[in-house]
Amino acid sequence: MILNGKKFAQERLSGFLTRSKVVKARLGRKPHLAVVLVGKDPASQVYVGHKKKQCEAVEIKSTLLELPEDCSQQRLEAAILELNNDDAVDGILVQLPMPKNLSDFDPSDYILPQKDVDGLTAANMGLMIKGRAYAEPCTPKGIVELLKANFIEIAGKKAAVLGRSQIVGWPMAWMLTRENATVTVCHSKTQNLNEILKESDIIVVAIGKSKFLDKKSFKKGAVVVDVGIHRLESGKLAGDVDVQGFDDMKISYTPVPGGVGPMTVSQLLDNLLKLVEGK
């Protein structure tokens, strides 16, 4: 079974539009997402454009603040502070990755938790464990929603999460645990990785290595969620997993593109609406 994130994300739009109209009627304005883009990274520009298009589809106002590649940390901090203080801004997103001169700068340290549409501030990450986050990280939350939409049982299953980033790996492990899976977090120092994968019912792969795993890595009937996305020399996109032969093994999987990516944007819209609905 192909876990079609694009299809499910499209199906969620009507519900988002209804919620957006309710907010507009209550506040007298559309929900408002402010996006900060530093530099001219081509992939980031594509992502920002896609997010803007999805916002427009559900009557969410989206504004873009573009800062130069050589933007100083002080200037970026000031820009975030200004958005924090703007009552007409409901959610703030600083597009990653940062340019090299800001590679050690974590913008989430400066965003108000109440406007943290990505769910990545230290406050929201901590509140997530308590079950009281204003918003939760978009990619792992979108993955959980996609699994549920496809009636994939999580409770009682063995799950493996490959990668331990704050954006995907750690929150993904927590969310699967919250759904009553038994979770193993794997990384570059993990021993016996093949044995762990072969025993796992659900595997989320977020390691950033093109076609690192293939059908030999998984058992028959497994569920494989591929967070990776890479552009090959041919120009085609590929993930961290080579899905050739998956149908023969009855493996359910997310395609690249069209799997996790659309769900991340979909969850971003859901998070923004939750932030403004909570006002």
C-alpha positions in Angstrom: 0.0 0.0 0.0 1.3 3.5 -0.9 0.7 6.0 1.9 -0.3 8.9 -0.3 0.4 12.0 1.8 -0.5 14.4 -1.1 -4.0 12.9 -1.4 -4.7 13.0 2.4 -3.3 16.5 2.7 -5.7 17.6 -0.1 -8.6 16.0 1.7 -7.8 18.0 4.9 -8.1 21.4 3.2 -11.9 21.7 3.4 -11.7 21.3 7.2 -9.0 23.8 7.4 -11.0 26.3 5.3 -14.0 25.9 7.6 -11.8 26.6 10.7 -10.2 29.5 9.0 -13.5 31.1 8.2 -14.6 30.7 11.8 -11.5 32.5 13.0 -12.0 35.3 10.5 -15.6 35.8 11.7 -14.4 35.9 15.3 -11.3 38.1 14.9 -12.4 40.2 11.9 -9.3 39.1 10.0 -7.7 36.1 8.4 -5.3 33.9 10.4 -1.8 35.2 9.7 1.4 33.2 9.1 4.7 35.2 8.9 7.5 33.4 7.2 11.2 34.6 7.5 13.5 33.5 4.7 17.2 34.3 5.0 19.2 34.1 1.7 18.2 32.6 -1.7 18.5 28.9 -1.1 16.6 27.4 -4.1 15.0 24.5 -2.2 13.9 26.9 0.6 12.3 29.2 -1.9 10.3 26.3 -3.4 9.1 25.2 0.1 8.1 28.7 1.0 6.2 29.1 -2.3 4.4 25.8 -1.7 3.4 26.9 1.9 2.1 30.2 0.6 0.0 28.4 -2.0 -1.5 26.1 0.6 -2.3 29.0 2.9 -4.1 30.8 0.1 -6.2 27.7 -0.5 -7.7 27.9 3.0 -7.8 31.7 3.4 -4.8 32.1 5.6 -2.8 35.2 5.2 0.8 34.5 4.5 3.5 37.2 4.5 7.2 36.7 3.6 10.0 38.6 5.2 13.1 38.2 3.0 16.5 38.9 4.6 19.9 38.9 2.8 22.3 36.0 2.8 24.8 38.0 4.9 22.1 38.9 7.5 23.6 39.3 11.0 22.3 37.4 14.0 21.3 40.6 15.6 19.2 41.6 12.6 17.4 38.3 12.5 16.7 38.4 16.2 15.2 41.9 15.8 13.0 40.7 13.0 11.7 37.8 15.1 11.1 40.1 18.1 9.1 42.5 15.9 6.9 39.6 14.8 6.5 38.4 18.3 5.2 41.8 19.3 2.8 42.1 16.3 -0.7 41.1 17.6 -1.8 40.6 14.0 0.7 37.7 13.5 -0.5 34.4 14.7 2.4 32.1 13.7 6.0 32.6 12.9 8.1 30.3 10.8 11.8 30.8 10.1 12.7 28.7 7.0 15.6 26.3 7.5 18.4 25.7 6.8 20.2 28.9 7.8 23.1 30.4 5.8 26.6 29.3 6.8 27.2 32.5 8.9 24.1 31.6 11.0 24.5 27.8 11.1 24.9 27.8 14.9 21.9 30.1 15.4 18.6 28.5 16.5 15.8 30.8 15.6 13.3 28.8 17.8 15.1 30.1 20.9 13.6 33.6 20.0 10.1 32.7 18.9 7.2 33.0 21.4 5.8 29.5 22.1 2.4 30.8 21.4 3.5 31.7 17.9 5.7 28.7 17.3 4.0 27.2 14.3 6.8 24.6 13.9 6.5 23.4 17.5 10.3 23.5 17.9 10.8 25.9 20.7 12.3 24.5 23.9 9.0 25.4 25.7 6.9 23.5 23.2 9.2 20.5 23.1 8.9 20.3 26.8 5.2 20.9 26.9 4.8 18.2 24.3 6.0 15.6 26.9 3.4 17.1 29.3 0.7 16.9 26.6 0.2 20.7 26.6 2.2 22.0 23.7 0.8 25.0 21.8 2.0 23.2 18.6 4.0 20.0 17.9 6.7 19.4 15.3 5.0 19.3 11.9 6.7 16.4 10.2 6.4 13.7 12.9 2.8 14.9 13.8 1.9 14.7 10.1 3.3 11.2 9.9 1.2 10.0 12.8 -1.9 11.6 11.1 -1.0 9.8 7.8 -0.7 6.4 9.6 -4.0 6.9 11.3 -5.7 7.9 8.1 -4.6 4.7 6.5 -5.8 2.7 9.5 -2.4 1.5 10.4 -2.3 0.2 14.0 0.4 1.8 16.1 -0.4 0.6 19.6 1.5 -2.5 20.6 3.7 -2.5 17.5 7.5 -2.4 17.4 8.8 0.8 15.8 12.2 2.0 14.8 13.1 5.6 14.2 16.3 6.2 12.2 17.8 9.6 13.0 17.7 11.6 16.2 17.3 15.2 15.0 15.2 17.6 17.1 13.0 18.3 14.0 12.1 14.7 13.2 13.8 11.9 15.1 13.3 12.7 18.8 9.7 14.0 18.5 8.8 11.1 16.2 10.0 8.6 18.8 8.0 10.4 21.5 4.8 10.5 19.4 5.0 6.9 18.5 5.6 6.0 22.2 2.6 8.2 23.1 0.6 6.1 20.6 1.7 3.0 22.6 4.3 1.6 20.2 7.6 0.2 21.6 10.2 2.4 20.0 13.9 2.0 19.2 15.8 5.1 18.2 18.7 4.2 15.8 21.6 6.4 14.7 25.2 6.1 13.4 26.4 4.3 16.5 23.6 1.8 16.6 24.8 -1.8 16.6 22.9 -4.7 14.9 20.8 -2.2 12.9 19.7 -4.9 10.4 18.3 -7.1 13.2 16.4 -4.2 14.7 14.8 -3.3 11.3 13.9 -6.9 10.6 12.0 -7.0 13.9 10.2 -3.7 13.4 6.6 -3.3 12.2 6.9 0.5 11.6 10.1 2.2 10.5 10.6 6.0 10.1 13.8 6.8 8.1 15.2 10.3 8.4 19.0 10.0 7.9 19.6 12.1 4.8 21.3 9.4 2.7 19.9 8.6 -0.7 18.6 5.0 -1.0 20.4 3.9 2.1 18.0 1.1 2.7 16.1 -1.3 0.4 13.7 -4.2 0.6 16.3 -6.5 2.2 16.3 -4.3 5.2 12.6 -4.9 6.2 10.3 -7.8 6.9 7.3 -8.7 4.9 4.3 -6.5 5.7 6.3 -3.7 7.4 5.3 0.0 7.2 8.1 2.3 6.0 7.9 6.1 6.2 10.6 7.8 4.2 11.4 11.4 5.4 14.4 11.8 3.1 14.4 13.7 -0.2 17.3 13.9 -2.6 17.7 15.0 -6.2 19.6 12.4 -8.3 21.9 13.1 -11.2 19.0 12.2 -13.5 17.0 15.1 -12.0 14.5 12.7 -10.3 13.7 12.9 -6.6 14.5 9.9 -4.3 14.3 9.2 -0.6 16.4 7.5 2.0 14.8 4.2 0.9 14.8 2.3 -2.4 11.2 1.0 -2.7 11.8 -1.3 -5.6 10.3 -4.7 -4.8 8.2 -3.4 -1.9 4.9 -4.4 -3.5 6.0 -8.0 -3.6 6.7 -7.9 0.1 3.4 -6.2 0.9 5.3 -3.3 2.5 3.3 -0.1 3.0 5.4 3.0 2.2 5.4 6.7 1.6 6.5 7.7 -1.9 9.1 10.4 -2.6 7.8 12.9 -3.6 4.1 12.9 -2.4 4.4 11.2 0.9 5.8 13.0 4.0 6.3 16.4 2.4 2.7 17.3 1.8 1.8 16.1 5.3 4.4 18.4 6.8 2.8 21.4 5.1 -0.7 20.2 6.0 0.3 19.9 9.7 1.8 23.4 9.5 -1.7 24.7 8.6 -3.3 22.7 11.4 -0.8 24.1 13.9 -1.4 27.7 12.8 -5.1 27.3 13.2 -4.7 25.7 16.6 -2.5 28.7 17.7 -5.1 31.3 16.6 -8.0 29.2 17.9 -6.4 29.2 21.3 -6.4 33.0 21.6 
